[in-house]
Amino acid sequence: MSPGPITLERLRLAHLPTPLEPAPGLGAAIGCPGLLLKREDLSGLGLGGNKPRQLEVLLAEAKAEGADTIVTTAGAQSNFCRATAAACAVLGWRCILLLRGDGTAEPAGNLLLDRLFGAELHWIDTTDPYADAVQVRLDQLEQAARDAGGRPWQIRLPGRTGALAAAAAVSLADELLAQWAEPPGHVCLAAGSGLTAAGLLAGFGATGVATQVLAISVQQPESFIRPLILRRAEEAAGLLGLDAGIDPSRLVVDDRFIAPGYGLSSPASLEALGVAGRAGGLVLDPAYTAKALAGLIGRLGEGSIEAGAGVVFVHTGGAPGFFAQSAAIARSLGDSALS
Ligand SMILES: Cc1ncc(COP(=O)(O)O)c(C=O)c1O
C-alpha cells in the first residue's frame, strides 16, 4: 500500500493562500475573456512574489538543522535574495548574499531592499547561475560564517535545494485546484529556474487535471529548462510521496521571449507591462512577469493557445524590479501615451 502524501514542514512567513481573481479589463485588452490572475505578488514578506511560498519550506528545513545564518546566491536584482533577506530579518537570522555582478549595480529595487533588510552583500563576476565558481564562493562564505561561530545553512536553487523548492511550489497547484470552479486549459507563468512550473506540474499531475502549464522562459533556452522542469517535477513528486506520474505533454515551454536577454526589456515586454498597468492596475516586472505576459499575448495572437479554454496567469510578483528600471519604463510609457 502507498504511504500517502507527505506534508512539508513550513514556517508561517507568507500570506497564503494568495487570491485567484478575475481580470476582466486585462482579459478584454489582450483578447482573453475569462482571464484569471493568481496573485502570488500579494504573498507578503518584503513585497511578495513566488519566493515567500518556497522560503516557508526552505527555512523550515534550515531551522530544523539548527541554522541561524542563510547563505544564498542569485542575480543583483533577485527577488529570491530579497525575500530571503526579509525572512531572515523576521527570524533574526544573519543573511549572506552572493550576488552576480561586479558590485557596481545601482542600489535600487531588490538590491536596495536587500540592504534595508540588513543582508550582507558579496559579489561574483559572472552571469552564469550554474557556474562552478559560484559554488566555490558559496562554500567559502559558509565556512567563514561557521568560523565566526554561526550555524550557516546554504540555499542554492540551481542545486540541491531545487527539489525542495519545487515541492514547496506544489502548494500553489493545491491552492488553484481549490480556488477555481473548473480547471482552465492553461496556467501561464514565467520560468526562471523553472521550480514554480515544476511544482505546478507535479501538483496537477497528482490529481490528473488536464490543465497545461505554459512556462515562458525568461533566461534559459527550452532545450535546457524543459528537461530541468520535468526532472524537478519528478523529484518534487517523489519528496511529497505523490503517486501519479508527471505527464510531459502537459508542459509547454516557450523561450521566444527571452531577447534581448535575462532581465532586459523587449518592446513586447514593455508593451505587456504597460497594458497590465492600464487595463489591470497591475505592477509587472521587466525580468519575469512582463515577459510572461508578453508570451501569453504572443501565443494568443498566433492562436497557439485558445482563450476559450480558460487561462490563469500567475502573477509571480517582482514589483521591486519595476522600480529598478524606472527610466526605461518611463520612456516606454511616454511612447505608448503618444500612440
Ligand atoms: C518575479 C518572479 N517571477 C517568476 C520567477 C520564476 O520563478 P522560478 O525561478 O521558480 O521559475 C522568479 C524567480 O526568480 C521571480 O522572481
The ligand as an ORCA input file, in Angstrom:
! r2SCAN-3c Opt
* xyz 0 1
  C       9.072     37.737    -10.015
  C       9.466     36.359    -10.419
  N       8.682     35.686    -11.253
  C       8.995     34.457    -11.682
  C      10.156     33.838    -11.280
  C      10.486     32.498    -11.831
  O      10.290     31.507    -10.875
  P      11.109     30.157    -10.990
  O      12.536     30.510    -10.703
  O      10.505     29.276     -9.974
  O      10.970     29.665    -12.381
  C      11.014     34.481    -10.397
  C      12.274     33.840     -9.989
  O      13.182     34.449     -9.534
  C      10.662     35.777     -9.956
  O      11.457     36.452     -9.115
*
